[in-house]
Amino acid sequence: MLLDVNTLLVVTVANIVTLALVSPAVMGLRLGAAARAARWSIVVHAVGWACMIASNFWPETWMDRWLSTMAVAGFAVTHWLLYVALAHWLGPRRFRPAVIALSILTPVGYFAVFGSYALRVGWANLLLAVQLLLVTWACFRPTTTLHGPWRMVLAGGMTGIAVLTAGRGVLGAFTDVYPTFLTPHPWNIAAMFLTSLLPVLMNFAVLGGWHEEAETALHKLAITDTLTGLLNRRGWHEVALPLIAHASRLGQPVSLLMIDIDFFKSINDRYGHDAGDRALQAMGALLRENRRAHDVAARIGGEEFCLLLPSCTAEAASDIDQRLRQRLPAIGADLGFPLDFSAGLAVRQPQETLERLMTRADTALYAAKDGGRGCLVSAESPSPQPEKPL
């Protein structure tokens, strides 16, 4: 069966326009930055191909020049938007300045050398091929939690198009066997055939990235305490258990501070529940802003918080407790009422589970409350006694 380039071109444009029209209905209008950029790439891609088709009605005229340049610009911007989407989904990507520069230089150079068919075809196709390869490179080595197989779908499609686009550039610039974009040359037919499939691959990849982004956001919501922004009890166990296992393999110490806001019920009764919420938020901010990068802070219920401290001895954990307490007067001044906490400290023993570690720290916490509150009690002392702040 002979494949006709014109037919493939019409099918390609029909596919892209359909995807551009349908994607808002499937994905909705309220999207994150990544999904929004990816969806716009489909729309701009459709506009680019529409301009390419329209340019054939005015061959070698000023209309052809402008419409063809707009088509090339549309393709370059499509690649840039995909790159932006990948950067949002996968973390900062390499070669960002190069992708931006190619988005500008490709259509500008095409317009400038439009009078020479060989130059404009070689320039546009080779630069677009380089841009496609840079976008393909951006699919790899994610620095975020998003790493689904949709990346490979996109990378595979983009690589194939990059190779065929580069081939068209070489044929158009250096040979006479590729006189026009619609020439039924085998390479051109192969390029148009794969181009007709690319919108489908792109759309599946976009939907895959969007779906993984949504799943990640929902998971984060499920493990986060909405009032304080810290981990909730579910998130605490999800993060703390692997950390404990890792420390156990390396033989590193792990300390745990169990923290409870003092007289929290009195704060609610005297100042109102809004004040109680602000006290919880202040404690959450205190822990979040003063923890180390690898420490784990969570609100595990009511006015009780946990701070897991890997590679931290009892003495170092006590110093952290003191640093937290030094911030309390300023926090109390902002709240309009005093804020204090009691804390229990336990250092993980060999083979000790997280539950057992929490139980010992909780016992020390109750000893701190019984000892007058506003202090730290260590479970590591032979006879635990409150450590009053300095």
C-alpha positions as a printed Julia matrix, in Angstrom:
390×3 Matrix{Float64}:
   0.0    0.0    0.0
   1.35   3.42  -1.01
   1.26   6.11   1.65
   0.48   9.58   0.39
   2.28  12.48   2.08
  -0.71  14.8    1.7
  -3.01  12.25   3.32
  -0.56  11.69   6.17
  -0.31  15.44   6.66
  -4.09  15.82   6.86
  -4.33  12.9    9.31
  -1.56  14.41  11.43
  -3.23  17.79  11.65
  -6.63  16.18  12.34
  -5.09  14.17  15.19
  -3.41  17.19  16.74
  -6.44  19.47  16.44
  -8.67  16.76  17.94
  -6.31  16.3   20.88
  -6.07  20.06  21.37
  -9.87  20.34  21.49
 -10.49  17.25  23.63
  -7.7   17.64  26.22
  -9.47  20.44  28.2
 -12.53  18.22  28.56
 -10.4   15.31  29.79
  -7.93  17.19  31.99
 -10.16  20.03  33.14
  -9.28  23.71  33.26
  -7.6   23.9   36.68
  -4.15  22.43  36.07
  -0.71  22.73  37.57
   2.06  24.56  35.74
   3.44  21.36  34.19
   0.16  20.03  32.82
  -0.8   23.5   31.62
   2.46  23.85  29.65
   2.07  20.34  28.23
  -1.49  21.01  27.11
  -0.49  24.3   25.49
   2.24  22.42  23.61
  -0.49  20.35  21.94
  -2.45  23.49  21.01
   0.62  25.29  19.62
   1.59  22.15  17.72
  -1.84  22.15  16.07
  -1.47  25.82  15.11
   1.98  25.14  13.65
   0.72  22.37  11.39
  -2.3   24.45  10.35
   0.08  27.22   9.24
   2.21  24.69   7.37
  -0.8   23.44   5.4
  -2.02  26.97   4.71
   1.39  28.01   3.37
   1.01  25.53   0.49
  -1.82  27.61  -0.98
   0.61  30.51  -1.67
   3.87  28.85  -2.76
   6.97  31.06  -2.84
   5.05  34.24  -1.93
   5.23  36.53   1.07
   2.25  34.64   2.54
   4.19  31.41   2.18
   7.15  33.02   3.92
   5.15  34.27   6.88
   2.96  31.2    7.31
   5.91  28.82   6.98
   7.86  30.84   9.54
   4.89  30.75  11.89
   4.74  26.98  11.43
   8.43  26.6   12.29
   7.98  28.92  15.27
   5.02  26.8   16.4
   7.11  23.62  16.29
   9.98  25.26  18.19
   7.64  26.67  20.85
   5.94  23.26  21.13
   9.29  21.74  22.07
   9.97  24.56  24.53
   6.61  24.05  26.24
   7.28  20.32  26.56
  10.64  21.15  28.09
   8.93  23.49  30.58
   6.45  20.76  31.5
   9.27  18.27  32.06
  11.16  20.77  34.22
   8.09  21.19  36.43
   7.45  17.46  36.67
  11.01  16.14  36.93
  12.9   19.04  38.48
  15.35  21.54  36.92
  16.64  20.28  33.57
  19.94  20.87  31.81
  20.36  22.92  28.63
  17.51  25.34  29.39
  19.28  28.33  27.75
  19.97  26.24  24.64
  16.33  25.21  24.29
  15.22  28.84  24.66
  17.82  30.05  22.15
  16.77  27.43  19.61
  13.12  28.45  20.03
  14.11  31.93  18.88
  16.9   31.27  16.39
  15.1   28.56  14.44
  12.17  30.67  13.13
  14.24  33.87  12.86
  16.9   32.15  10.77
  14.26  30.39   8.68
  12.61  33.72   7.84
  15.97  35.31   7.02
  17.07  32.61   4.54
  13.63  31.81   3.16
  14.74  32.75  -0.36
  17.05  29.72  -0.45
  15.17  26.44  -0.22
  18.26  24.43   0.71
  19.26  26.84   3.47
  15.83  27.19   5.01
  15.11  23.44   4.99
  18.54  22.58   6.35
  18.44  25.32   8.98
  14.94  24.62  10.3
  15.08  20.83  10.31
  18.56  20.49  11.78
  17.9   23.02  14.56
  14.52  21.48  15.34
  16.23  18.08  15.51
  18.76  19.4   18.03
  15.94  20.91  20.08
  14.05  17.6   20.0
  17.12  15.77  21.29
  17.52  18.27  24.13
  13.88  17.74  25.11
  14.47  13.98  24.91
  17.45  14.35  27.25
  15.21  16.21  29.68
  13.09  13.06  30.1
  15.88  11.33  32.0
  17.34  11.59  35.52
  14.39  13.1   37.4
  15.18  14.9   40.66
  11.61  14.66  41.95
   9.44  11.7   42.92
   7.93  11.58  39.41
   9.66   8.88  37.37
   6.89   6.97  35.59
   7.24   5.08  32.28
   5.45   7.9   30.46
   8.87   9.55  30.22
  10.16   6.7   28.06
   7.11   6.93  25.78
   7.79  10.61  25.19
  11.56  10.11  24.84
  11.11   7.31  22.31
   8.73   9.32  20.13
  10.87  12.46  20.29
  14.04  10.54  19.43
  12.43   9.0   16.34
  11.15  12.37  15.16
  14.55  13.97  15.84
  16.35  11.43  13.64
  13.87  11.77  10.78
  13.8   15.57  11.07
  17.59  15.7   10.91
  17.44  13.43   7.86
  15.02  15.78   6.13
  17.35  18.66   6.87
  20.31  16.86   5.31
  18.3   15.76   2.26
  16.85  19.21   1.71
  20.1   21.1    2.21
  22.57  18.88   0.38
  20.69  16.82  -2.23
  18.23  17.3   -5.07
  16.02  14.33  -4.17
  13.96  16.31  -1.67
  12.62  19.26  -3.68
   9.56  20.04  -1.5
   8.04  19.24   1.86
   5.33  17.18   0.14
   7.7   15.14  -2.04
   6.83  11.4   -1.81
  10.39  10.54  -0.8
  10.66   7.41   1.43
  12.33   9.4    4.18
   9.66  12.07   4.01
   6.89   9.45   4.1
   8.51   7.79   7.12
   8.84  11.16   8.84
   5.22  12.08   8.17
   4.03   8.64   9.29
   5.86   8.92  12.6
   4.78  12.54  12.92
   1.17  11.39  12.63
   1.78   9.04  15.57
   3.69  11.55  17.69
   0.61  13.52  18.84
  -0.88  10.31  20.23
   2.39   9.45  22.0
   2.68  13.02  23.29
  -0.86  12.98  24.59
  -0.39   9.65  26.38
   2.84  10.97  27.89
   1.16  14.2   28.98
  -1.72  12.29  30.53
   0.78   9.97  32.22
   2.74  12.86  33.7
  -0.44  14.64  34.75
  -1.8   11.47  36.37
   1.44  10.83  38.26
   1.53  14.47  39.38
  -2.05  14.2   40.66
  -1.29  10.93  42.46
   1.76  12.49  44.1
  -0.25  15.53  45.21
  -3.0   13.33  46.66
  -0.44  11.19  48.48
   1.21  14.29  49.92
  -2.18  15.53  51.06
  -2.9   12.16  52.69
   0.3   12.23  54.77
   0.29  15.93  55.69
  -1.33  17.59  58.68
  -3.27  20.43  57.08
  -3.08  22.73  60.11
   0.68  22.68  60.69
   2.05  21.52  57.35
   4.01  18.76  59.09
   3.61  15.05  58.51
   0.57  13.46  60.12
   0.67  10.11  61.93
   0.4    8.16  58.68
   3.16  10.18  57.06
   5.27   9.89  60.2
   5.32   6.1   60.03
   5.82   6.14  56.26
   8.93   8.32  56.5
  10.33   7.33  59.91
  10.35   3.56  59.39
  12.72   3.58  56.37
  14.92   6.13  58.13
  15.18   3.89  61.19
  16.02   0.91  58.97
  18.69   2.9   57.13
  20.29   4.09  60.38
  20.24   0.53  61.7
  22.13  -0.76  58.65
  24.78   1.92  59.05
  24.98   1.63  62.82
  24.13   5.32  63.28
  22.45   6.75  66.39
  18.89   8.02  66.11
  17.27  10.24  68.73
  13.58  10.96  69.16
  11.98  13.97  70.82
   8.32  13.61  71.81
   6.92  17.1   72.34
   3.65  18.18  73.93
   2.39  21.76  74.22
   1.91  22.65  77.87
  -1.53  23.69  79.14
  -3.02  23.45  75.67
  -6.54  22.96  77.02
  -6.14  26.12  79.07
  -5.13  28.02  75.92
  -8.31  26.86  74.2
 -10.49  27.64  77.22
  -9.0   31.06  77.93
  -8.21  32.42  74.46
 -10.51  30.36  72.21
 -10.01  27.53  69.75
  -8.62  29.89  67.13
  -5.79  30.68  69.55
  -5.27  26.95  70.03
  -4.96  26.49  66.28
  -2.45  29.33  66.11
  -0.45  27.71  68.91
  -0.33  24.44  66.96
   0.7   26.27  63.81
   3.42  28.12  65.71
   4.79  24.87  67.11
   4.72  23.32  63.64
   6.6   26.3   62.21
   9.12  26.15  65.07
   9.95  22.52  64.31
   9.92  22.97  60.54
  12.2   26.01  60.55
  14.73  24.67  63.07
  15.13  21.06  61.99
  18.06  19.83  59.97
  17.54  18.8   56.35
  17.27  15.09  57.17
  15.25  15.41  60.41
  11.61  14.31  60.39
   8.94  16.38  62.15
   5.31  15.35  62.56
   2.16  16.16  64.46
   0.89  12.77  65.58
  -2.26  13.9   67.36
  -3.79  16.74  69.34
  -1.0   18.9   70.73
   1.65  16.16  70.47
   4.58  16.33  68.05
   7.53  14.1   67.13
  11.0   15.08  65.97
  13.17  12.22  64.71
  16.87  13.08  64.67
  19.13  10.71  62.68
  22.88  10.72  63.4
  22.13  12.5   66.66
  23.28  11.59  70.18
  21.38  12.34  73.39
  23.6   15.36  74.05
  23.03  16.78  70.57
  19.28  16.18  70.87
  19.28  18.03  74.2
  21.01  20.97  72.5
  18.31  21.0   69.81
  15.65  21.05  72.54
  17.36  24.06  74.11
  17.51  25.9   70.76
  13.8   25.36  70.27
  13.04  26.73  73.73
  15.08  29.86  73.08
  12.57  30.8   70.38
   9.53  30.48  72.64
   9.5   34.02  74.15
   9.39  35.62  70.68
   6.69  33.19  69.56
   4.63  33.92  72.68
   4.91  37.65  71.99
   3.57  37.12  68.46
   0.72  34.92  69.69
  -0.32  37.21  72.51
  -0.01  34.48  75.15
   2.89  32.34  76.48
   3.75  29.1   74.71
   5.81  26.32  76.25
   6.28  22.59  75.81
   7.4   19.47  77.6
   9.6   16.93  75.85
  10.72  13.35  76.24
  13.97  12.12  74.69
  14.94   8.57  73.76
  17.93   7.3   71.78
  17.33   4.2   69.71
  18.91   1.05  71.08
  20.2   -1.79  68.84
  17.35  -3.74  67.2
  14.76  -1.41  68.76
  11.61  -0.82  66.71
  10.1    2.58  66.06
   7.1    1.72  68.25
   9.32   0.79  71.18
  11.41   3.94  70.71
   8.24   6.06  70.71
   6.98   4.31  73.85
  10.17   5.11  75.76
  10.17   8.73  74.56
   6.49   9.03  75.5
   7.21   7.7   78.99
   9.94  10.33  79.35
   7.48  12.98  78.13
   5.01  12.07  80.87
   7.85  12.28  83.38
   8.56  15.81  82.11
   4.92  16.78  82.62
   4.9   15.25  86.09
   8.15  17.07  86.85
   6.66  20.51  86.36
   6.34  20.88  82.57
   8.39  23.19  80.37
  11.36  20.83  80.49
  13.07  17.85  78.86
  13.36  14.38  80.38
  15.71  11.83  78.86
  14.87   8.15  78.93
  18.59   7.45  78.78
  19.25   8.62  82.35
  19.28   5.9   85.02
  16.76   7.97  86.98
  15.22  10.38  84.49
  15.09  13.92  85.83
  13.75  17.05  84.18
  16.3   19.18  82.35
  15.15  22.76  82.81
  15.92  25.21  80.03
  18.98  27.4   80.48
